Amino acid sequence: MAAISAERAVSLIKEHGHALGTERVPFQEAYGRVLREPIRADRDFPPFDRVMMDGIAIRGDEISRRVRAFRSIGVQRAGVEAAALTEPGTCFEVMTGAVLPEGAGAVIPIERVAARGAEFQLEKGYEPVPGQFIHVRGSDNLRGDTLLEEGVVVGGKEMALIATCGYAEVTVTVPLEITIVSTGDELVEVDKIPAPYQIRKSNAYALAAACQALAYPVRTRLRHLPDDRAFIAAELPSLLEGTDMVLFSGGISKGKYDFMEELLGLAGVERHFHWVRQRPGKPLWFGTSKGGIPVFALPGNPNSTLTCFRRYVTLMSDKMTGLTKSHERVALLKSPFAFDKALTLLLPASLEYDPDGRMSVEPVPPQNSGDLTRLPHSDGFIELPEDQEVFPAGFPARFFPW
C-alpha cells in the first residue's frame, strides 16, 4: 500500500469513529468533563438593574439640574428588594451588586462625594453622567440565550455559568476507555534488570500518561503481547471488546516479526491506511473493527509513538468525546531550518515568547525516532509541510504541545 500524505491521514481519521454515549451528572461532578448539552440563560443577565460601584444612587434628572448635595434616606444593600427614590435632593447609599433603587438614574462612586452624617456633597469639579455605573438588566444576555455550546470542557468559568443558570444536573460524555497494547520480546518491566539485548518497557506507560493529559477523563487498560503470531491472534478478539479504542505499540513495520497488520486483518479490522509520508512515524496504521472501534498501530520507536499519538490519536479521541476546541496552535520559527526529504516533518521544539508576547519555537532535533532522551527538553512538536525544504526564521508552523 502506497504511503499517503499527513493531511490525507488526518482526513481519513476524521471520517471514522463515533460519538461516545452521555450521562447526567450532578453539576458539581461536571468539572473536567465534555459538556454535551447547551447551557441557556434561565433569566436575563443581569436579572435587574445592578449597582456597579459602592456609593450613592441619585435621580437622573438631578444631573441635568446640576444638583450637588443629597440627603440619604436609607441604604440599598445587595440581596434586598429595590426601594423607591422619589423625593428631590435625596439619595440611597448603595453597595456593589445591589439592585438599583427605583427612580435612580446614576450611581456616584463613594470616592467622588464628601460625607457628613447623612449628607453627601459631590466632589468639586466632578460631573456625573446619566446612567453611569449601572449594569442594565438584560444588557449581557436575555433569557433563553445560549451561554455555553456543547463540546466544551467544563472548567471553573463554565461551572460558574452552569450554576448561575440553575442546572443542578448536566449532560456530559462518559469517560473514554482506551486499551494500550505493547508488543515485543525485547521489552521487560520497569522493575526488572534488562539483559544486554533487552530494554525496559516505556511506550505503554508514556501512552497511558498521554491519555491522562488529555482534556477529558480517559480510562486505560494496559496489556503486553510477545512476538508470537498464534498468541497475538488468540488475544486480539478479547482486546477489541469492552473498549472504545485500541492502541498498539510496535509490530507494524516490515520486520519478520511485525505481525500486526496481517493479524488485525484476520481479526476483521478494516484498514484505512498504512504508511504516512512523515518523519517520524512513517509506518503508522489505522483501521476500525467490525463494531466500529478505532484501532491505531503506532510505530514502536518512542519518538514516533508519542508524536503519532499527539498528532493523530487525539483527533479521534476528541471526536469521540465531542470536544470541539482544537489543540492546534501556530508558532513562529525562531531560527531557520532545512529539511530536504519529501516528507512531512514532525519536529520536537521548545516554546518561547518574545518581549511582544509572540509565541516562537526552537527546534530540538532528536538523533533519530528512537531518541527518547531529548523529548523532555521540548514542549511539543511543529509540523513542517512536505512540499517545502527551507523554512526561514519567522515561518508560521503548526505547533502541537505534548
Protein Blocks (a to p, Z undefined) as FASTA:
>chain_A
ZZddfklmmmmmmmgccddddddddfklmgopacfbdcddfbdcdfbdcdfbgcddddfk
lmmnopabdcdfbdcdehiacdddfbghiacdddehiacdehiabdcdfklpccehjacc
ddehiacdehiaiacehklbcehiafbdghiacdfklmmmmmmnopabccdddddddddd
dedjkbccfkbccdfkbccdfklmmmmmmmmmpmbdcddddddddddfklmmmmmmmmmg
oiabdcdeejilmbfklmklmmmmmnopacfbgciaddehklpccdddfkopacddddfb
fklmmmmmmmmmmmmmmmmnopabdfbdcdddfbdcddfbfcdddddddddddfkopacd
dddddfblklmklmmmpgbdcdddfkbfbdcehiacddddZZ
